[in-house]
Amino acid sequence: MRISFSHFRRKFRELNGRAPHDHLINCRLKKAMNLLRGGTLSVKEAASDSGFCDYPHFCKLFRKNFGISPGRYSKMRKPC
């Protein structure tokens, strides 16, 4: 069975409460957060490994969603 993209997007939103693109971004941000929590990668490496090509855009989205910059989050999670 084939469906149009607009139908898929509408059904996805009904089932998940958000658009497919928003869901993908959220998954990528959570992956980046987990990578930063590990403390072995730089912020740029975590952004790239999470699927973000544009580092400034990643930083903007991270701050918007989590209320803290990825650099500051990374420093918080590293052991002293």
C-alpha positions as CSV (number, residue, x, y, z in Angstrom):
1,M,0.0,0.0,0.0
2,R,1.4,3.4,-1.0
3,I,0.5,6.6,0.7
4,S,1.4,10.2,0.0
5,F,3.9,12.0,2.1
6,S,1.3,14.5,3.3
7,H,-0.9,11.6,4.5
8,F,2.0,10.0,6.2
9,R,2.9,13.3,7.9
10,R,-0.7,13.8,9.1
11,K,-0.9,10.2,10.5
12,F,2.5,10.4,12.1
13,R,1.4,13.6,13.9
14,E,-1.8,12.0,15.0
15,L,0.0,9.1,16.5
16,N,3.1,10.8,17.9
17,G,1.9,14.3,18.7
18,R,4.6,15.9,16.5
19,A,5.8,16.1,12.9
20,P,8.3,13.5,11.6
21,H,11.0,16.1,11.2
22,D,10.5,17.3,14.8
23,H,10.7,13.7,16.0
24,L,14.0,13.2,14.1
25,I,15.5,16.4,15.5
26,N,14.5,15.4,19.0
27,C,16.1,11.9,18.6
28,R,19.3,13.5,17.2
29,L,19.5,15.9,20.1
30,K,19.0,13.2,22.7
31,K,21.8,11.2,21.0
32,A,24.0,14.2,21.2
33,M,23.2,14.7,24.8
34,N,24.1,11.1,25.6
35,L,27.4,11.5,23.6
36,L,28.2,14.7,25.5
37,R,27.4,12.9,28.8
38,G,30.1,10.4,28.0
39,G,32.7,13.1,28.1
40,T,35.0,11.7,25.4
41,L,33.8,13.7,22.4
42,S,34.0,17.4,21.7
43,V,30.8,19.3,21.0
44,K,31.5,19.4,17.3
45,E,32.1,15.7,17.2
46,A,28.9,15.0,19.1
47,A,27.0,17.2,16.8
48,S,28.4,15.5,13.7
49,D,28.0,12.0,15.1
50,S,24.3,12.8,15.8
51,G,23.6,13.8,12.3
52,F,23.9,17.6,12.4
53,C,25.9,19.1,9.6
54,D,25.6,22.7,10.7
55,Y,27.3,23.2,14.1
56,P,25.8,26.7,14.9
57,H,22.3,25.3,14.1
58,F,22.9,22.4,16.4
59,C,24.0,24.7,19.2
60,K,20.9,26.8,18.7
61,L,18.5,23.8,18.8
62,F,20.3,22.3,21.8
63,R,20.0,25.5,23.8
64,K,16.3,25.9,22.7
65,N,15.4,22.4,23.7
66,F,17.4,21.9,26.9
67,G,17.9,25.4,28.2
68,I,21.7,25.1,28.2
69,S,24.5,25.4,25.6
70,P,26.0,22.0,24.6
71,G,29.5,23.3,25.7
72,R,28.3,24.1,29.1
73,Y,26.4,20.8,29.3
74,S,29.5,18.9,28.3
75,K,31.5,20.6,31.0
76,M,28.9,19.9,33.6
77,R,29.0,16.2,32.9
78,K,32.7,15.7,33.0
79,P,34.2,14.4,36.2
80,C,36.7,16.7,38.0
